[in-house]
């Protein structure tokens, strides 16, 4: 497995490590019920202490090479829009977007960037994601990026399949 990237650039976003100075800006986004309700591992309400804990936890996990958790910020103004994480042990990927930033393609953009890193740089063989059965927005993001359903609430994408997807739709 290759080195973990410090930063991933996309057309509109920078995916980078969570920092202490980000807490006050990402907590209101992930703390909204319409965001938190879809996330299996996020408490609600989500406050500043939760955000500080998360920043410390992501740094520890990165140091142990357990996960790669990144905050997505708009390149234009540095505003956080969401986050994406990858469990390096089993290939689970998860993501979230703040309510004001949903529906404009950021989720697909984040996931496509993470797929490239996971398969090309980290040489993972397979990624998977679990979603709530009625989370249609997340389902669309997974399907747009090439994931296929394995159960009603679980999706997967193999490196082999990803390499066969036309470049403009997968990367």
C-alpha positions in Angstrom: 0.0 0.0 0.0 1.3 3.4 -1.0 1.6 6.5 1.2 -1.6 8.2 2.4 -2.1 11.5 0.5 -1.9 14.7 2.4 -4.3 16.4 0.0 -6.5 15.5 -3.0 -7.5 18.1 -5.5 -10.6 17.9 -7.6 -12.1 20.4 -10.0 -14.0 22.2 -7.2 -12.7 20.7 -4.0 -9.7 20.1 -1.9 -9.9 17.0 0.3 -7.5 17.3 3.2 -7.1 16.2 6.8 -9.4 17.6 9.4 -7.8 20.3 11.6 -8.7 21.8 14.9 -9.4 25.2 13.3 -12.1 23.5 11.1 -14.2 22.4 14.0 -16.4 25.5 14.3 -17.1 25.4 10.5 -17.8 21.7 10.0 -19.8 21.0 13.2 -22.9 22.9 12.1 -22.9 21.1 8.8 -22.7 17.5 10.2 -24.7 18.4 13.2 -27.9 19.1 11.2 -30.5 16.4 11.7 -31.0 16.1 7.9 -27.3 15.1 7.6 -26.7 13.2 10.9 -29.8 11.0 10.5 -28.2 9.1 7.6 -24.8 8.5 9.3 -24.5 5.4 11.4 -21.6 6.6 13.6 -22.5 10.3 14.2 -24.3 11.3 17.4 -27.1 13.8 17.3 -26.9 16.4 18.6 -23.3 16.9 17.4 -21.4 19.6 19.2 -18.0 21.2 19.3 -16.6 18.6 21.7 -17.7 15.9 19.2 -15.9 17.8 16.5 -12.7 18.1 18.5 -12.8 14.4 19.3 -13.2 13.6 15.6 -10.2 15.7 14.6 -8.0 14.0 17.2 -9.4 10.5 16.2 -8.8 11.0 12.5 -5.2 12.0 13.2 -4.6 8.9 15.4 -6.3 6.7 12.8 -4.1 8.2 10.0 -0.9 7.7 12.0 -1.9 4.0 12.5 -2.8 3.7 8.8 -6.3 2.6 9.9 -8.4 5.2 8.0 -8.1 8.1 5.6 -10.6 10.7 6.7 -10.7 13.9 4.8 -12.6 17.2 5.0 -13.9 18.5 1.7 -13.5 22.3 1.3 -14.4 24.4 -1.7 -11.3 25.5 -3.6 -12.9 28.8 -4.4 -13.3 30.0 -0.8 -12.1 27.3 1.6 -15.6 26.6 2.9 -16.1 23.1 4.3 -18.9 21.2 2.4 -18.6 17.7 3.8 -16.3 14.8 4.5 -15.2 11.4 3.2 -13.5 8.5 4.9 -11.9 5.2 3.9 -11.3 2.3 6.2 -7.9 0.9 5.0 -8.5 -2.5 6.7 -11.7 -3.5 5.0 -12.3 -0.9 2.3 -15.4 0.6 3.7 -16.0 4.1 2.4 -18.4 6.7 3.8 -19.2 10.3 3.1 -21.5 13.2 4.1 -22.4 16.6 2.8 -23.7 19.6 4.7 -27.3 20.3 3.8 -26.6 23.5 1.8 -24.1 21.7 -0.3 -26.2 18.7 -1.4 -27.5 18.2 -4.9 -24.6 20.0 -6.8 -22.4 17.0 -7.4 -19.9 17.3 -4.5 -20.6 13.8 -3.2 -19.8 12.3 -6.6 -16.7 14.4 -7.0 -15.4 13.4 -3.5 -16.1 9.7 -4.1 -14.5 9.7 -7.5 -11.4 11.2 -6.1 -11.3 8.7 -3.3 -11.7 5.8 -5.7 -8.7 6.9 -7.7 -6.6 7.1 -4.6 -7.9 3.8 -3.2 -7.4 1.8 -6.4 -4.4 3.5 -8.0 -2.3 4.8 -5.1 -3.3 2.5 -2.2 -3.9 -0.6 -4.4 -7.0 -1.7 -2.5 -8.8 -4.5 -4.2 -12.4 -3.6 -3.3 -14.4 -0.8 -1.6 -17.9 -1.1 -0.1 -20.5 1.2 1.4 -23.6 0.7 3.5 -26.5 3.0 3.2 -30.0 3.3 4.7 -32.4 1.7 2.2 -34.3 5.0 1.7 -31.2 7.2 1.3 -31.8 7.8 -2.4 -29.2 10.6 -2.7 -26.4 8.4 -1.4 -27.6 5.5 -3.6 -27.3 7.8 -6.7 -23.8 8.8 -5.8 -22.7 5.2 -5.4 -24.3 4.2 -8.7 -22.9 7.1 -10.6 -19.4 6.1 -9.5 -19.8 2.5 -10.5 -20.8 0.7 -7.3 -23.2 -2.2 -7.6 -25.6 -3.4 -5.0 -24.8 -6.6 -3.1 -27.7 -6.4 -0.7 -30.5 -3.8 -0.5 -28.3 -1.6 1.8 -24.8 -2.5 0.7 -22.8 -1.6 -2.4 -19.4 -2.6 -3.6 -16.9 -1.7 -6.3 -13.8 -3.8 -7.2 -10.6 -2.3 -8.6 -11.1 -4.6 -11.5 -14.6 -3.3 -12.3 -13.5 0.3 -11.7 -10.8 0.0 -14.3 -13.4 -1.0 -16.9 -15.6 2.0 -16.3 -15.2 4.8 -18.9 -12.8 7.4 -17.6 -15.2 10.4 -17.8 -17.8 8.6 -15.6 -15.4 7.1 -13.0 -12.7 9.6 -12.4 
